[in-house]
Amino acid sequence: MAGIFGLEGKIALVTGAASGIGKGIAEVLAEAGAHVIVADINEEGVASEVERLRAAGHRADGVALDLGDEHSIRRAVAEVVGEYGVPWVLVNNAGVQDRQYLLDETVAGWDRAAAINARGPFLMTREVGRAMVAAGLGGRIVNIASMTIDGMMTKGTAAYIASKGAVAALTSQTALEFAEHRITANTVLPGAVMTPGAIGAKGPPTEGPARRPSPFGMSEPRDIGAAVLFFASPAARMVTNQRLAVDAGWSIS
Ligand SMILES: NC(=O)c1ccc[n+]([C@@H]2O[C@H](COP(=O)([O-])OP(=O)(O)OC[C@H]3O[C@@H](n4cnc5c(N)ncnc54)[C@H](O)[C@@H]3O)[C@@H](O)[C@H]2O)c1
């Protein structure tokens, strides 16, 4: 796909690309011509997603990493830069979605969400950002937050929603500090997507505004991928510090 949505010759590092939304993002970016790096804690999932993308004729490689562990992140980013080159786009997608009512939430539960969903994206942005700045070629950071921070709430997400609010705030600061390096930073806010992570999330059932059906029904992982592609593409070269909700029209329901 050449033109303003083409990513030929660009490296796209996608975290959490062994499952759900991350798979959809990886697929869409690969179809646009990107060399996709599948980054995930699930090593078998990384291997099978790389295989799936290659079988479809795309360029793909993988790296295992634990977003809860700074050392693991530093090692993985160094490996990617050393073996394949500096990513053009970093997609901070991986996240955990377990729920607990606020009155029952534990420090361990809060810290897990904060470490993987917020500190992980910060460390990825710092490490990949350093490589982007050193290369001097500009770049794109796309963070996956959630429509839960913009009203599509469900009970039991105190730790989760706070971690996603942190990611959205991180995007703004990234946009501010990276602008002089021609690196944009934007946020995608998915609504409901039926993924292994969403279906398997532990904790209370969906209860709250998120129960309201969206006019267009359920989004697919590729719908989120399309929004990511926009921010990653040449078409969005003048777009930074923005949020794009992919919520199937939930806000008008
Ligand atoms: N599914 C939804 O309805 C929905 C809605 C809004 C936002 N989101 C967000 O979209 C993102 C993807 O969610 P999903 O529904 O595809 O979930 P998923 O569980 O299906 O996929 C998440 C991936 O992240 C990986 N991961 C988890 N912990 C990790 C760690 N410590 N280090 C590296 N990788 C790790 C998992 O192995 C998995 O492959 C998440 O950030 C989630 O919060 C999802």
The ligand as an SDF file (V2000), in Angstrom:
LIG
                    3D

 44 48  0  0  0  0  0  0  0  0999 V2000
  -10.6690   -5.7730   24.4740 N   0  0  0  0  0  0  0  0  0  0  0  0
  -11.2530   -4.6270   24.8220 C   0  0  0  0  0  0  0  0  0  0  0  0
  -12.4910   -4.5020   24.8650 O   0  0  0  0  0  0  0  0  0  0  0  0
  -10.4040   -3.4180   25.1360 C   0  0  0  0  0  0  0  0  0  0  0  0
  -11.0510   -2.1800   25.3270 C   0  0  0  0  0  0  0  0  0  0  0  0
  -10.2850   -1.0590   25.6090 C   0  0  0  0  0  0  0  0  0  0  0  0
   -8.9060   -1.1730   25.6940 C   0  0  0  0  0  0  0  0  0  0  0  0
   -8.3060   -2.3720   25.5280 N   0  0  0  0  0  0  0  0  0  0  0  0
   -6.8370   -2.4240   25.6280 C   0  0  0  0  0  0  0  0  0  0  0  0
   -6.3050   -2.9830   24.4460 O   0  0  0  0  0  0  0  0  0  0  0  0
   -5.0660   -3.6260   24.7510 C   0  0  0  0  0  0  0  0  0  0  0  0
   -5.0960   -5.0530   24.1880 C   0  0  0  0  0  0  0  0  0  0  0  0
   -6.1130   -5.7610   24.8580 O   0  0  0  0  0  0  0  0  0  0  0  0
   -6.7360   -7.1420   24.3590 P   0  0  0  0  0  0  0  0  0  0  0  0
   -8.1670   -7.0710   24.6550 O   0  0  0  0  0  0  0  0  0  0  0  0
   -6.2610   -7.4490   22.9910 O   0  0  0  0  0  0  0  0  0  0  0  0
   -6.0640   -8.1430   25.4240 O   0  0  0  0  0  0  0  0  0  0  0  0
   -5.3770   -9.5880   25.2680 P   0  0  0  0  0  0  0  0  0  0  0  0
   -5.2050  -10.0910   26.6560 O   0  0  0  0  0  0  0  0  0  0  0  0
   -6.1450  -10.4360   24.3140 O   0  0  0  0  0  0  0  0  0  0  0  0
   -3.9500   -9.2450   24.6620 O   0  0  0  0  0  0  0  0  0  0  0  0
   -2.9910   -8.6030   25.4610 C   0  0  0  0  0  0  0  0  0  0  0  0
   -1.6040   -9.1010   25.1210 C   0  0  0  0  0  0  0  0  0  0  0  0
   -0.6920   -8.4370   26.0030 O   0  0  0  0  0  0  0  0  0  0  0  0
    0.2570   -9.3880   26.4490 C   0  0  0  0  0  0  0  0  0  0  0  0
    0.8190   -9.0190   27.7490 N   0  0  0  0  0  0  0  0  0  0  0  0
    0.1780   -9.0620   28.9400 C   0  0  0  0  0  0  0  0  0  0  0  0
    1.0430   -8.7510   29.9200 N   0  0  0  0  0  0  0  0  0  0  0  0
    2.2370   -8.5030   29.3330 C   0  0  0  0  0  0  0  0  0  0  0  0
    3.5180   -8.1560   29.8300 C   0  0  0  0  0  0  0  0  0  0  0  0
    3.7600   -8.0310   31.1430 N   0  0  0  0  0  0  0  0  0  0  0  0
    4.5270   -7.9760   28.9520 N   0  0  0  0  0  0  0  0  0  0  0  0
    4.3110   -8.1550   27.6250 C   0  0  0  0  0  0  0  0  0  0  0  0
    3.1200   -8.5010   27.0900 N   0  0  0  0  0  0  0  0  0  0  0  0
    2.0970   -8.6700   27.9530 C   0  0  0  0  0  0  0  0  0  0  0  0
   -0.5230  -10.6980   26.5310 C   0  0  0  0  0  0  0  0  0  0  0  0
    0.3440  -11.8270   26.5240 O   0  0  0  0  0  0  0  0  0  0  0  0
   -1.4250  -10.6050   25.3260 C   0  0  0  0  0  0  0  0  0  0  0  0
   -0.8200  -11.1980   24.1870 O   0  0  0  0  0  0  0  0  0  0  0  0
   -4.9200   -3.5740   26.2590 C   0  0  0  0  0  0  0  0  0  0  0  0
   -4.0890   -2.4890   26.6060 O   0  0  0  0  0  0  0  0  0  0  0  0
   -6.3290   -3.3190   26.7400 C   0  0  0  0  0  0  0  0  0  0  0  0
   -6.3720   -2.6920   27.9770 O   0  0  0  0  0  0  0  0  0  0  0  0
   -9.0260   -3.4970   25.2630 C   0  0  0  0  0  0  0  0  0  0  0  0
  1  2  1  0
  2  3  2  0
  2  4  1  0
  4  5  1  0
  4 44  2  0
  5  6  2  0
  6  7  1  0
  7  8  2  0
  8  9  1  0
  8 44  1  0
  9 10  1  0
  9 42  1  0
 10 11  1  0
 11 12  1  0
 11 40  1  0
 12 13  1  0
 13 14  1  0
 14 15  2  0
 14 16  1  0
 14 17  1  0
 17 18  1  0
 18 19  2  0
 18 20  1  0
 18 21  1  0
 21 22  1  0
 22 23  1  0
 23 24  1  0
 23 38  1  0
 24 25  1  0
 25 26  1  0
 25 36  1  0
 26 27  1  0
 26 35  1  0
 27 28  2  0
 28 29  1  0
 29 30  1  0
 29 35  2  0
 30 31  1  0
 30 32  2  0
 32 33  1  0
 33 34  2  0
 34 35  1  0
 36 37  1  0
 36 38  1  0
 38 39  1  0
 40 41  1  0
 40 42  1  0
 42 43  1  0
M  CHG  2   8   1  16  -1
M  END
$$$$
